[in-house]
């Protein structure tokens, strides 16, 4: 709960950034050691000395675990593929997410770390919360439920759908706050207008699970509902959350976030769009360099709201850009390998189109060296790595979009 820090959940949120980083790095070796006590992590991190991983450079040398491989791991060695405790008594609840990926919920007060996000969205003790995230088998409902109750907020476990019954509980309990997708809140508001229900008691909202464009935020605000985004996953809980500053999303405490070039584990420069990779320091269920498949970028500086943790720009798309060209899969890591073999190249972008009723590839590469020899050498490397011929265009540094795309599939659909 808030420790009397006024506009902040606790004093940790306003720590000196260097002190926070030192604390995370000091705790990192123990988290890696705890992870390697599980057979899945031990195999994945084989040969790693946890004591040697004490800074971000050392962390970046560890292999990435892609979320996309977890369903297969969980099927082969249920329930968690060796990446979590086999003794299920460690958990309070057990869930499944699409994949399927299986998750366990800890037994602490706020096991998913959602209370900070809800506090930043304005929730305070006594605020009744209409929680429309699903409670059935998936953890979304309980993620918000735990955080709200940690703040002292009574929760209506409404779940999604069934608007008529939603209006009944709203009329009875007059919730101040909403938790759910922005789309469902929009549906509730439209249905209330159509059917003559008064839901004006809702003044605060924490939304997640779908895009929250500025137009929808402004539409809610016009109805005196202030909505704030939260970004998290069932694998690691709340990763980041929006604050009153509305300038990006502040990273949660007790997690380490890296932004890497899609298809690799290599961190990109601050401000460059890349894939989210998360490391958590939970001794029960540590996660080491889990690639979530989402794109974002680290923002410079600290939030005007006063929280000093790093910020991300929010969700900017998906990182999985694998494409099939002439029956062959082309992957972002292959394009990254082109860059490794030609260090004179900067940002790369493989554009896939259709020409004369056939697939065509063009690799656009930022470089100050625009020579025929370099172009021919890069084309040869591209063909060697992908087994496909492609054109190569050498372009000026800084001319390619900073959107995290390594492979841009521009073939018409349908």
C-alpha positions as CSV (number, residue, x, y, z in Angstrom):
1,X,0.0,0.0,0.0
2,X,1.0,3.6,-0.2
3,X,3.3,4.6,2.5
4,X,2.2,8.1,2.8
5,X,4.3,9.3,-0.2
6,X,1.4,11.5,-1.5
7,X,1.2,11.1,-5.2
8,X,3.4,8.0,-5.2
9,X,2.7,4.4,-4.2
10,X,5.9,4.4,-2.1
11,X,9.3,6.1,-1.9
12,X,11.0,3.5,-4.2
13,X,9.3,5.2,-7.2
14,X,11.3,8.4,-6.6
15,X,14.7,6.8,-5.9
16,X,17.8,8.1,-7.6
17,X,18.0,6.2,-10.9
18,X,21.6,5.1,-10.2
19,X,20.6,3.7,-6.9
20,X,17.7,1.7,-8.5
21,X,20.0,0.3,-11.2
22,X,22.6,-0.7,-8.6
23,X,19.9,-2.4,-6.5
24,X,18.7,-4.4,-9.6
25,X,22.2,-5.4,-10.6
26,X,23.1,-6.5,-7.1
27,X,20.0,-8.8,-7.0
28,X,20.5,-10.1,-10.5
29,X,23.0,-12.9,-9.8
30,X,20.7,-14.4,-7.1
31,X,17.8,-14.4,-9.5
32,X,19.8,-16.2,-12.2
33,X,21.0,-18.7,-9.6
34,X,17.4,-19.3,-8.5
35,X,16.3,-19.8,-12.1
36,X,19.0,-22.3,-12.8
37,X,17.7,-24.5,-10.0
38,X,14.9,-25.4,-12.4
39,X,15.9,-27.9,-15.2
40,X,14.5,-25.8,-18.0
41,X,16.5,-22.8,-17.1
42,X,19.5,-24.9,-16.2
43,X,19.6,-26.2,-19.8
44,X,18.8,-22.8,-21.4
45,X,21.5,-21.1,-19.4
46,X,24.0,-24.0,-19.5
47,X,27.6,-22.8,-18.7
48,X,26.5,-19.5,-17.2
49,X,28.1,-18.4,-13.9
50,X,25.4,-16.4,-12.1
51,X,28.0,-14.6,-10.0
52,X,29.6,-13.1,-13.2
53,X,26.3,-11.4,-14.3
54,X,26.4,-8.2,-12.4
55,X,25.7,-5.6,-15.1
56,X,23.7,-5.1,-18.3
57,X,26.6,-5.9,-20.6
58,X,26.9,-9.3,-18.9
59,X,23.2,-9.8,-19.0
60,X,23.0,-9.0,-22.7
61,X,25.4,-11.9,-23.3
62,X,22.9,-14.5,-22.0
63,X,20.6,-16.2,-24.4
64,X,17.1,-14.9,-25.0
65,X,14.2,-17.2,-24.2
66,X,11.4,-16.5,-26.8
67,X,7.9,-16.6,-25.5
68,X,6.9,-18.2,-28.7
69,X,8.8,-21.4,-27.7
70,X,7.0,-21.8,-24.4
71,X,3.9,-23.7,-25.6
72,X,6.1,-26.4,-27.0
73,X,8.2,-26.6,-23.9
74,X,5.1,-26.8,-21.7
75,X,3.6,-29.6,-23.8
76,X,6.9,-31.6,-23.6
77,X,7.4,-31.2,-19.9
78,X,4.1,-30.1,-18.2
79,X,3.2,-27.9,-16.5
80,X,6.0,-25.2,-16.9
81,X,8.5,-26.9,-19.2
82,X,11.1,-26.9,-16.4
83,X,11.0,-23.1,-16.1
84,X,9.1,-23.0,-12.8
85,X,8.6,-25.1,-9.6
86,X,7.2,-28.5,-10.2
87,X,5.8,-28.4,-6.6
88,X,2.5,-26.7,-7.3
89,X,1.9,-26.0,-3.6
90,X,4.0,-22.9,-4.1
91,X,1.1,-21.3,-6.0
92,X,-2.3,-20.0,-5.0
93,X,-3.9,-20.3,-8.4
94,X,-3.0,-22.0,-11.7
95,X,-3.9,-20.6,-15.1
96,X,-3.6,-21.2,-18.8
97,X,-3.2,-18.6,-21.6
98,X,-3.5,-19.1,-25.3
99,X,-0.7,-21.3,-26.7
100,X,-1.3,-22.9,-24.3
101,X,1.1,-21.4,-21.8
102,X,0.6,-22.4,-18.2
103,X,1.2,-20.0,-15.3
104,X,1.1,-20.1,-11.6
105,X,0.1,-17.2,-9.3
106,X,2.1,-16.5,-6.2
107,X,0.6,-16.3,-2.7
108,X,1.7,-12.8,-1.8
109,X,-0.5,-9.7,-1.5
110,X,0.1,-8.3,-5.0
111,X,1.9,-11.2,-6.9
112,X,1.5,-9.6,-10.3
113,X,2.7,-6.1,-9.3
114,X,-0.4,-4.3,-10.5
115,X,-1.0,-2.1,-7.4
116,X,1.5,0.6,-8.6
117,X,-0.3,0.9,-12.0
118,X,-3.7,1.2,-10.3
119,X,-2.4,3.8,-7.9
120,X,-0.9,5.8,-10.7
121,X,-4.3,5.8,-12.4
122,X,-5.8,7.5,-9.4
123,X,-7.3,4.6,-7.4
124,X,-7.3,5.0,-3.7
125,X,-8.6,3.1,-0.6
126,X,-12.3,2.6,-0.7
127,X,-12.8,3.1,-4.5
128,X,-15.0,0.4,-5.8
129,X,-13.6,-1.2,-8.9
130,X,-15.6,-2.8,-11.7
131,X,-13.1,-5.4,-13.0
132,X,-14.1,-6.7,-16.4
133,X,-11.0,-8.7,-17.1
134,X,-11.7,-12.5,-17.4
135,X,-11.5,-14.6,-14.3
136,X,-11.9,-17.9,-16.0
137,X,-8.7,-19.9,-16.5
138,X,-6.7,-16.9,-17.6
139,X,-5.0,-14.6,-15.0
140,X,-6.1,-11.2,-16.2
141,X,-9.0,-10.8,-13.8
142,X,-6.9,-11.8,-10.8
143,X,-4.0,-9.6,-11.8
144,X,-6.1,-6.5,-11.4
145,X,-8.1,-8.0,-8.5
146,X,-5.0,-8.5,-6.3
147,X,-3.6,-5.0,-7.1
148,X,-6.9,-3.3,-6.3
149,X,-7.4,-5.1,-3.1
150,X,-3.8,-4.4,-2.1
151,X,-4.8,-0.7,-2.3
152,X,-7.9,-1.3,-0.1
153,X,-10.4,-1.1,-3.0
154,X,-13.4,-3.4,-3.1
155,X,-13.6,-5.3,-6.4
156,X,-16.7,-6.3,-8.4
157,X,-15.5,-9.5,-10.3
158,X,-17.6,-8.7,-13.3
159,X,-15.6,-10.3,-16.1
160,X,-16.3,-9.4,-19.7
161,X,-19.6,-9.3,-21.6
162,X,-23.2,-9.5,-20.3
163,X,-23.8,-5.8,-20.3
164,X,-27.3,-6.0,-18.8
165,X,-25.9,-7.7,-15.6
166,X,-23.0,-5.2,-15.6
167,X,-25.5,-2.4,-15.4
168,X,-27.3,-4.1,-12.5
169,X,-24.1,-4.2,-10.4
170,X,-23.1,-0.7,-11.4
171,X,-26.5,0.6,-10.2
172,X,-26.1,-1.4,-6.9
173,X,-22.5,-0.7,-6.0
174,X,-21.7,2.6,-7.9
175,X,-18.1,1.8,-8.8
176,X,-15.7,4.7,-9.1
177,X,-13.2,2.8,-11.2
178,X,-13.1,0.5,-14.2
179,X,-10.5,-2.1,-15.1
180,X,-10.6,-3.9,-18.4
181,X,-10.0,-3.3,-22.1
182,X,-10.7,0.2,-23.5
183,X,-12.9,-1.4,-26.1
184,X,-15.3,-2.9,-23.6
185,X,-15.6,0.3,-21.6
186,X,-16.5,2.0,-24.9
187,X,-19.1,-0.7,-25.5
188,X,-20.5,-0.2,-21.9
189,X,-20.8,3.5,-22.5
190,X,-22.6,3.1,-25.8
191,X,-25.0,0.5,-24.4
192,X,-25.7,2.7,-21.4
193,X,-26.5,5.7,-23.7
194,X,-28.7,3.5,-25.9
195,X,-30.7,1.8,-23.0
196,X,-30.8,4.8,-20.6
197,X,-28.5,3.5,-17.8
198,X,-26.6,5.9,-15.6
199,X,-23.0,4.8,-15.2
200,X,-21.6,8.3,-14.6
201,X,-20.2,7.0,-11.2
202,X,-17.2,5.7,-13.2
203,X,-14.5,8.3,-13.1
204,X,-11.3,6.4,-13.3
205,X,-10.1,3.6,-15.6
206,X,-7.1,1.3,-15.9
207,X,-7.1,-0.2,-19.4
208,X,-4.9,-2.9,-21.0
209,X,-5.0,-5.7,-23.5
210,X,-5.8,-3.5,-26.5
211,X,-4.7,-0.3,-28.2
212,X,-5.8,2.9,-26.4
213,X,-5.5,5.6,-29.1
214,X,-5.6,9.2,-28.1
215,X,-9.0,9.7,-29.7
216,X,-10.5,7.1,-27.4
217,X,-8.7,8.6,-24.4
218,X,-10.1,12.0,-25.2
219,X,-13.6,10.5,-25.7
220,X,-13.5,9.0,-22.2
221,X,-12.1,12.3,-20.8
222,X,-15.0,14.2,-22.3
223,X,-17.3,12.0,-20.2
224,X,-15.1,12.8,-17.1
225,X,-13.4,9.4,-17.1
226,X,-9.6,9.5,-16.9
227,X,-8.2,6.4,-18.4
228,X,-4.6,5.2,-18.0
229,X,-2.8,2.3,-19.8
230,X,-1.1,-0.6,-18.1
231,X,1.2,-3.0,-20.0
232,X,1.9,-6.5,-18.7
233,X,1.8,-10.2,-19.4
234,X,0.8,-13.3,-17.5
235,X,4.5,-14.4,-17.7
236,X,5.9,-11.5,-15.7
237,X,3.0,-9.4,-14.4
238,X,2.9,-5.6,-14.8
239,X,5.8,-4.3,-16.9
240,X,5.0,-0.6,-17.2
241,X,2.1,1.8,-16.6
242,X,1.0,5.3,-17.6
243,X,1.0,8.2,-15.1
244,X,-0.6,11.6,-14.9
245,X,2.3,13.0,-17.0
246,X,1.0,11.0,-20.0
247,X,4.5,10.9,-21.4
248,X,5.2,7.2,-22.1
249,X,4.9,4.4,-19.5
250,X,7.0,4.1,-16.4
251,X,8.7,0.7,-15.8
252,X,7.6,-1.2,-12.8
253,X,10.0,-1.8,-9.9
254,X,11.8,-5.1,-9.5
255,X,12.1,-5.8,-13.2
256,X,14.9,-5.3,-15.8
257,X,13.8,-4.3,-19.3
258,X,16.0,-4.4,-22.3
259,X,15.0,-3.3,-25.8
260,X,16.8,-5.5,-28.4
261,X,16.9,-5.7,-32.2
262,X,14.1,-8.1,-33.3
263,X,15.3,-11.6,-33.8
264,X,18.4,-11.1,-31.7
265,X,19.4,-10.5,-28.1
266,X,21.4,-7.4,-28.9
267,X,20.3,-4.2,-27.1
268,X,19.6,-1.2,-29.3
269,X,20.4,2.4,-28.6
270,X,18.1,4.5,-26.4
271,X,15.2,5.8,-28.5
272,X,15.5,3.0,-31.1
273,X,12.5,0.8,-31.5
274,X,13.1,-2.9,-30.7
275,X,11.7,-5.9,-28.9
276,X,10.9,-6.0,-25.2
277,X,13.0,-8.4,-23.2
278,X,12.2,-8.8,-19.5
279,X,14.1,-10.2,-16.5
280,X,12.3,-10.5,-13.2
281,X,13.9,-10.9,-9.7
282,X,11.1,-13.0,-8.2
283,X,12.9,-15.8,-6.3
284,X,10.0,-18.2,-6.7
285,X,9.4,-17.7,-10.4
286,X,12.4,-15.9,-11.9
287,X,12.4,-15.0,-15.6
288,X,15.7,-14.3,-17.4
289,X,15.7,-12.4,-20.7
290,X,12.2,-13.5,-21.8
291,X,11.5,-11.9,-25.2
292,X,7.8,-10.9,-25.2
293,X,7.4,-10.3,-28.9
294,X,6.2,-6.6,-28.5
295,X,7.9,-3.6,-29.9
296,X,8.7,-0.4,-28.0
297,X,11.5,2.1,-27.3
298,X,13.2,3.5,-24.2
299,X,12.5,7.2,-23.7
300,X,15.2,9.6,-22.6
301,X,15.1,11.3,-19.2
302,X,12.6,10.8,-16.4
303,X,8.8,11.3,-16.2
304,X,7.5,14.8,-15.3
305,X,5.3,13.0,-12.8
306,X,8.3,12.6,-10.5
307,X,8.8,8.8,-10.9
308,X,12.4,8.1,-11.8
309,X,12.2,4.6,-13.3
310,X,13.0,4.4,-17.1
311,X,10.1,4.9,-19.4
312,X,9.0,3.2,-22.6
313,X,6.9,4.6,-25.4
314,X,4.2,2.0,-25.0
315,X,3.2,-0.8,-27.4
316,X,4.4,-0.1,-30.9
317,X,3.5,-3.4,-32.6
318,X,4.7,-7.0,-32.8
319,X,8.3,-8.0,-33.3
320,X,7.7,-11.4,-35.0
321,X,8.3,-10.4,-38.6
322,X,9.1,-13.8,-40.0
323,X,7.9,-14.0,-43.6
324,X,7.6,-16.7,-46.3
325,X,9.2,-15.8,-49.6
326,X,9.0,-18.2,-52.5
327,X,8.2,-21.0,-50.0
328,X,11.2,-20.2,-47.8
329,X,11.0,-18.6,-44.3
330,X,13.0,-15.4,-43.9
331,X,13.6,-14.4,-40.3
332,X,14.8,-11.1,-38.6
333,X,17.9,-12.9,-37.2
334,X,19.0,-13.7,-40.7
335,X,18.9,-10.0,-41.6
336,X,20.8,-9.2,-38.3
337,X,23.5,-11.7,-39.4
338,X,23.9,-9.6,-42.7
339,X,24.7,-6.6,-40.5
340,X,27.2,-8.6,-38.4
341,X,29.1,-9.7,-41.5
342,X,29.2,-6.1,-42.8
343,X,29.8,-3.8,-39.9
344,X,29.9,-0.8,-42.2
345,X,26.1,-1.1,-42.4
346,X,23.7,0.6,-40.0
347,X,20.0,0.0,-39.8
348,X,18.7,-2.7,-42.2
349,X,15.2,-3.3,-43.6
350,X,14.2,-6.1,-45.9
351,X,11.2,-5.1,-48.0
352,X,9.2,-7.9,-49.6
353,X,6.9,-7.1,-52.5
354,X,5.3,-8.7,-55.6
355,X,6.8,-8.1,-59.0
356,X,5.5,-9.7,-62.2
357,X,3.4,-12.1,-60.1
358,X,6.4,-13.3,-58.1
359,X,7.8,-12.5,-54.7
360,X,10.7,-10.0,-54.7
361,X,13.1,-8.9,-51.9
362,X,15.0,-5.7,-51.5
363,X,17.4,-5.1,-48.6
364,X,17.7,-1.4,-47.8
365,X,20.9,-0.7,-45.8
366,X,22.0,2.5,-44.1
367,X,25.6,3.3,-44.8
368,X,27.8,6.3,-45.8
369,X,29.6,4.0,-48.3
370,X,27.6,3.8,-51.6
371,X,29.8,1.6,-53.7
372,X,29.0,-1.1,-56.3
373,X,31.4,-3.5,-54.6
374,X,29.7,-3.1,-51.2
375,X,26.3,-3.6,-52.8
376,X,27.4,-6.7,-54.6
377,X,29.0,-8.1,-51.4
378,X,25.9,-7.5,-49.3
379,X,23.7,-9.1,-52.0
380,X,25.9,-12.2,-52.0
381,X,25.7,-12.4,-48.1
382,X,21.9,-12.0,-48.3
383,X,21.6,-14.8,-50.7
384,X,24.0,-17.0,-48.8
385,X,22.0,-16.6,-45.5
386,X,18.5,-16.7,-46.9
387,X,19.0,-19.0,-50.0
388,X,17.1,-16.3,-51.9
389,X,18.2,-13.6,-54.3
390,X,17.4,-10.0,-53.4
391,X,18.2,-6.5,-54.6
392,X,20.3,-4.3,-52.3
393,X,19.8,-0.5,-51.9
394,X,22.4,1.5,-50.0
395,X,20.7,4.5,-48.4
396,X,21.9,7.4,-46.3
397,X,22.2,6.9,-42.5
398,X,19.1,7.9,-40.6
399,X,16.8,7.6,-43.7
400,X,15.1,4.3,-42.7
401,X,12.0,4.5,-40.4
402,X,12.7,4.0,-36.6
403,X,9.8,1.6,-36.2
404,X,11.5,-1.7,-35.2
405,X,10.8,-3.3,-38.5
406,X,13.6,-5.5,-39.8
407,X,11.3,-7.2,-42.4
408,X,8.5,-5.2,-44.0
409,X,6.1,-7.4,-45.9
410,X,4.4,-5.1,-48.4
411,X,2.8,-7.7,-50.5
412,X,-0.9,-7.0,-51.2
413,X,-3.4,-9.1,-49.2
414,X,-6.0,-11.0,-51.1
